[in-house]
Amino acid sequence: MSSRIARRVLVVAVLASLLSVTACADVVPPKHQNIEVAVALQVEAQMSSQNRWPIIIFVSLSSCEFCHQLRRQVLGPMTAAGDLQNRAILREVSLDDDFQLKDFDGQRVSGREFSARYNVSVTPTLLFLDRNGLEVSKRIVGVRDIDYYEFYLDKAIAAATTQIIQG
């Protein structure tokens, strides 16, 4: 009987070990790591108006590996380090079916509907908007070179800020 119990304990231990390895293989960073999702863009519009900061909309899709890479290597670390603080408002809008937000007019729309208004068809895309939801800098579409992405992002933020200040 003790060898039977020992065998069962061994089997349970092996199964537990296999399950933990399988679980770790499926682990991905939190979907919105350090990046706030867009809930009510009227709030961001008010912040943009008061501070004269651009609103950056990160259009993503949960199955987009480039979105995960951008979040993990650029946007998440920049947000965590405070690099965007007092410069811009970053929010994420997902094209996933269940994502909803209130747009600049307070209307509830899906992420797909919101993105379609801006003719976004590729993820990731970064939109640079003013308080009225108008684009104020050239958007960044896709990820060509992740090593220089922060440089291009800083340049777009500066251009958007200049456009907002100049009106």
C-alpha positions as CSV (number, residue, x, y, z in Angstrom):
1,M,0.0,0.0,0.0
2,S,2.8,2.5,0.7
3,S,4.3,1.9,-2.8
4,R,0.9,2.6,-4.3
5,I,0.6,5.9,-2.3
6,A,4.2,6.7,-3.3
7,R,3.4,6.1,-7.0
8,R,0.3,8.3,-6.8
9,V,2.3,11.1,-5.1
10,L,4.9,10.8,-7.9
11,V,2.2,10.9,-10.6
12,V,0.6,13.9,-9.0
13,A,3.9,15.7,-8.7
14,V,4.8,15.0,-12.3
15,L,1.4,16.2,-13.5
16,A,1.7,19.3,-11.3
17,S,5.1,20.0,-12.8
18,L,3.8,19.6,-16.3
19,L,0.9,21.9,-15.6
20,S,3.1,24.6,-14.2
21,V,5.4,24.4,-17.3
22,T,2.4,24.6,-19.6
23,A,0.9,27.5,-17.7
24,C,4.2,29.4,-17.8
25,A,4.4,29.0,-21.6
26,D,1.1,30.7,-22.0
27,V,1.9,33.6,-19.7
28,V,1.8,37.0,-21.5
29,P,2.3,40.4,-20.0
30,P,-0.9,42.0,-18.7
31,K,-2.9,43.3,-21.7
32,H,-2.6,47.0,-20.6
33,Q,0.6,46.9,-18.7
34,N,1.1,50.4,-17.3
35,I,-1.1,51.8,-20.0
36,E,-4.6,53.1,-19.2
37,V,-7.4,52.0,-21.4
38,A,-9.6,54.7,-23.0
39,V,-12.8,54.8,-21.0
40,A,-14.2,58.3,-21.5
41,L,-12.3,60.4,-23.9
42,Q,-14.1,63.6,-22.7
43,V,-12.0,63.3,-19.5
44,E,-8.8,63.1,-21.6
45,A,-10.0,66.0,-23.7
46,Q,-10.4,68.2,-20.6
47,M,-6.9,67.3,-19.4
48,S,-5.5,68.0,-22.9
49,S,-7.3,71.4,-23.0
50,Q,-6.0,72.4,-19.5
51,N,-2.4,71.3,-20.0
52,R,-2.1,71.6,-23.8
53,W,-0.9,68.0,-24.1
54,P,-1.7,65.7,-27.0
55,I,-3.7,62.6,-26.5
56,I,-2.0,59.5,-27.8
57,I,-4.3,56.7,-28.7
58,F,-2.6,53.3,-28.9
59,V,-4.8,51.2,-31.2
60,S,-4.1,47.6,-30.4
61,L,-5.4,44.0,-30.9
62,S,-4.9,41.3,-28.3
63,S,-3.6,38.9,-31.0
64,C,-1.1,41.4,-32.4
65,E,2.4,40.4,-31.5
66,F,3.8,43.8,-32.5
67,C,1.3,45.4,-30.1
68,H,2.7,43.2,-27.3
69,Q,6.2,44.0,-28.3
70,L,5.5,47.8,-28.4
71,R,3.8,47.7,-25.0
72,R,6.5,45.5,-23.5
73,Q,9.6,47.3,-24.9
74,V,8.5,50.9,-25.3
75,L,5.2,52.2,-24.1
76,G,5.1,50.2,-20.8
77,P,8.6,51.2,-19.7
78,M,8.1,54.8,-20.8
79,T,4.9,55.0,-18.8
80,A,6.4,53.3,-15.8
81,A,9.4,55.6,-15.8
82,G,7.2,58.7,-16.1
83,D,8.6,59.7,-19.5
84,L,5.2,60.8,-20.8
85,Q,4.1,62.5,-17.6
86,N,3.5,66.2,-18.1
87,R,3.9,65.8,-21.9
88,A,1.1,63.6,-23.2
89,I,-1.9,61.5,-22.3
90,L,-1.6,57.9,-23.4
91,R,-4.6,55.7,-23.7
92,E,-5.2,52.3,-25.3
93,V,-8.1,51.5,-27.6
94,S,-8.5,47.8,-28.5
95,L,-10.0,46.4,-31.7
96,D,-11.1,43.3,-29.8
97,D,-14.8,42.6,-30.0
98,D,-15.7,43.3,-26.4
99,F,-14.0,46.7,-26.0
100,Q,-16.2,49.8,-25.5
101,L,-15.5,53.4,-24.7
102,K,-17.1,56.8,-24.7
103,D,-15.8,59.0,-27.5
104,F,-15.1,62.7,-27.5
105,D,-18.8,63.4,-27.8
106,G,-19.7,61.1,-24.9
107,Q,-21.2,58.4,-27.2
108,R,-20.6,54.8,-26.4
109,V,-18.7,53.1,-29.3
110,S,-16.7,50.0,-29.8
111,G,-12.9,50.2,-30.3
112,R,-13.5,49.1,-33.9
113,E,-16.0,51.9,-34.5
114,F,-13.7,54.5,-33.0
115,S,-10.7,53.3,-35.0
116,A,-12.7,53.2,-38.2
117,R,-13.4,57.0,-37.8
118,Y,-9.6,57.5,-38.1
119,N,-9.2,54.9,-40.9
120,V,-7.0,52.7,-38.7
121,S,-6.6,49.3,-40.3
122,V,-3.2,48.2,-38.9
123,T,-2.2,47.5,-35.4
124,P,-0.3,48.9,-33.6
125,T,-1.1,52.5,-34.6
126,L,-0.5,55.5,-32.5
127,L,-2.8,58.5,-33.1
128,F,-1.9,62.0,-31.8
129,L,-5.1,63.9,-31.1
130,D,-6.1,67.3,-29.7
131,R,-8.9,67.9,-27.2
132,N,-11.4,67.8,-30.1
133,G,-10.2,64.4,-31.4
134,L,-8.4,65.9,-34.4
135,E,-5.1,64.5,-35.5
136,V,-2.3,67.0,-34.7
137,S,0.7,65.0,-35.7
138,K,1.6,62.2,-38.2
139,R,0.4,58.9,-36.9
140,I,2.9,56.0,-36.3
141,V,1.7,52.9,-38.0
142,G,3.2,49.5,-37.2
143,V,6.7,48.8,-35.8
144,R,9.5,49.1,-38.3
145,D,12.4,49.4,-35.9
146,I,11.7,49.0,-32.2
147,D,15.1,50.3,-31.3
148,Y,14.3,53.8,-32.7
149,Y,10.6,53.8,-31.8
150,E,11.0,56.0,-28.8
151,F,12.8,58.5,-30.9
152,Y,10.0,58.7,-33.4
153,L,7.4,58.8,-30.6
154,D,9.2,61.8,-28.9
155,K,9.4,63.6,-32.3
156,A,5.6,63.0,-32.9
157,I,4.8,64.2,-29.3
158,A,6.8,67.4,-29.9
159,A,5.1,68.1,-33.2
160,A,1.6,67.4,-31.7
161,T,2.4,69.7,-28.8
162,T,3.6,72.5,-31.1
163,Q,0.4,72.1,-33.2
164,I,-1.8,72.3,-30.1
165,I,0.0,75.4,-28.7
166,Q,-0.1,77.2,-32.0
167,G,-3.8,76.3,-32.4
